[in-house]
């Protein structure tokens, strides 16, 4: 395919040039593309550069001639004046037809502007390099499920034995509280090992990163802060370096501020601390997977080599330390470039959008080509006269292509302005879950892409009209009596363009319909709880100030006071929030069961959740059997738990779980099940419900190994939940003014964020598909209306011979529906292929969905009929007498 496209570009060069250099240029092109793929470059951008190079050098070669000795001469007196004359003539001709020019420019501006706007998003999110030196050498290092992360001993093995790396760093994500100022602030913290900043190789904006001896302190005494935190807390004051910042109740010295573009591992990171060396050097639990890793490849090494090396080390660890591994769940390294991990889930949606606007551009080009063909009919006599006076076909073609180039150039400039506005609107309306939004801008890469699209558009809209017009029969055109001479070929070309428009519209509409049905299927699946009317807020206690008893009393008082508020029907708190937080799974042992009861020969696992009384009513999770937690579920009482329906089925299939017991690990205390609740999709609409075990918060220090100090408050109300925000903040402040309240949002917003990317891209695709439908309808109308004008004499004769108005109506409608049917047949075949291309984006919908295809066909048939109505009414109004008079 690549060779075929480049061979087409070579046709732009003169024949003599192709014969002399064509073979060498093809070989150079193959090597260029191979090298670009090895470097991982974005291939559409590479092709833009190839096209610009080919067009520019081909134009230069076309303006050169050779003398008898074979040397090149450049006669500007022949080439430059012709080009200047053609441009001036084109501009004058377009100015004489302002209505035609405005319609064409509006169509081209929409097509080119949409492509430039979406490409600016693709460029900012996918193409623009990350703000690290040589980002193609930086990758994130983890394991495939079920381990995901890395334990301390495993990190040590990788760090000591991987020769393909220049550095390997471990880090931990956590949260903390800054207590300075009027209001405590919850912040996101990364504790990182000594190689962290050297691996990323980004110097601080001011100050420094951590010194080697600062990794020896436990806990850490210094911090590096983000640019956003620097601006919030210190208003950009450079003297912030050296000041102290109270984090989690301890004073930490600020030693540096990172630049604004640095936001690893996520843009919400507020500060970085050294991970004490003692944590990593002390032999730890092999099964405690809590470390993230980031690495930099050594020069000359490749990611595949690093993968193979890591796989070998993992296999050796399983062989040397078999007591720490389950052979049915092997340790499998997972290495991905940082950019791939950052934008991986967003990439297919952006590619789908880019393909959609590409189809819009093709439909717009077909419409403009139709307009140029219609205008060319009025210029057949002009072209015939110029040919009779000695103008060559090549000279006429150059003139017509120059006109197309002028139109596309103006459309490109206007499209770039539209793209600037469109990209700003896209950034403003895009969900925060889309990465690198701040990178979206109209930069030189976007300008170059727009220029290439404009050149491509100029060729596309000009070639067919130029080919048809310059081949019209001169003699027939110059005859006064030659009615309709030379129009049949042009009419066929215009009808073919409309068929192509309809086919492209079918593909776009079917693809957008599949995405819409997929989104609706996800949302209909439900999450297992009722998010409407619920306010959520994270409340985090200071570790140093609260022990287990004080933590229990604080959250019980908080829930009790909030539940007593007017219009509040339920309130509760939980350790993590479904959909928003991504928790792990814990293994457990059901009483009366053994390993042989499970397929993999291991105890089952489930998601743990710590909750207060009132949580299930607040989140809207139905209680199926038993009771809710109450004030009796306190330390010293019988240890209890509530489990989900799937947990019960997994543990004791077909039996009543109430009164049964289970325990965590191999020697933990036994917990008695007192209730069963419904299943929930904690990881979002697209995930299956996981077995879940719920522990009463007051007992979690014993039953669930630890008692979280950070809890999510959930408040169900009959009115607007957001109005409770200041009241909740006031209650927390009255209990302890040092406790921050963060992430205040409604549960509807939390749920909506889980499908925000899909909803945003689907909405844009639907919008562009609607535009394609309108353009296809306009194209059909234009062809049918022009055909009625051309056949006025024929229609008059038919009516003079007795044809009824209904016969004329059917004649016009039949022509439009034939065009529509032809486009539908071609488009349906393309829709099947497009459905397979976007299969990865579909959930619960087949790539060949007959409901969607049938709806699309019906919609286009209706649009085609509507596009034919006005020309049909005009045809029925033709007066036979006036038609036969030639008026």
Secondary structure, 3 states (H helix, E strand, C coil): CHHHHHHHHHCCCCHHHHHHHHHHHHHHHHHHHHHHHHCCCCHHHHHHHHHHHHHHHHHHHHCCEECCCCCEECCHHHHHHHHHHHHHHHHHHHHHCHHHHHHHHHHHHHHHHHHHHHHHHHHHHHHCCCCCCCHHHEEEEEECCCCCCECHHHHHHHHHHCCCEEEEEEEEEEEEEECCCCCCEEEEEEEECCCHHHHHCCCCCEECCCCHHHHCCCCCCEEEECHHHHHHHHCCCHHHCCCEEEECCEEEEEEEECCCCCCCCCCCCCEEEECCHHHHHCCCCCCCCCEEEEEEECCCCCHHHHHHHHHHHHHHHHHHCHHHCCCCCCCCEEEEEHHHHHHHHHHHHHHHHHHHHHHHHHHHHHHHHHHHHHHHHHCHHHHHHHHHCCCCHHHHHHHHHHHHHHHHHHHHHHHHHHHHHHHHHHHHHCCCCCCCHHHCCCCHHHHHHHHHHHHHHHHHHHHHHHHHHCCCCHHHHHCCCCCCCCCHHHHHHHHHHHHHHHHHHHHHHHHHHHHHHHHHHHHHHCCCCCCCCEEEEEEECCCCCCCHHHHHHHHHHHHHHHHCCCCEEEEEEECCCCCCCCCCCEEEEECCCCHHHCCCCCCCEEEEEEECCCHHHHHCCCEEEECCCCCCCCCCCCCEEEEEHHHHHHHCCCCCCCCCEEEECCCCCCEEEEEEECCCCCCCCCCCCCCEEEEEHHHHHHHCCCCCCEEEEEEEECCCHHHHHHHHHHHHHHHCCCCEEEEEEEHHHHHHHHCHHHHHHHHHHHHHHHHHHHHHHHHHHHHHHHHHHHCHHHHHHHHHCCCCHHHHHHHHHHHHHHHHHHHHHHHHHHHHHHHHHCHHHCCCCCCCCHHHHHHHHHHHHHHHHHHHHHHHHHHHCCCHHHHHHCC
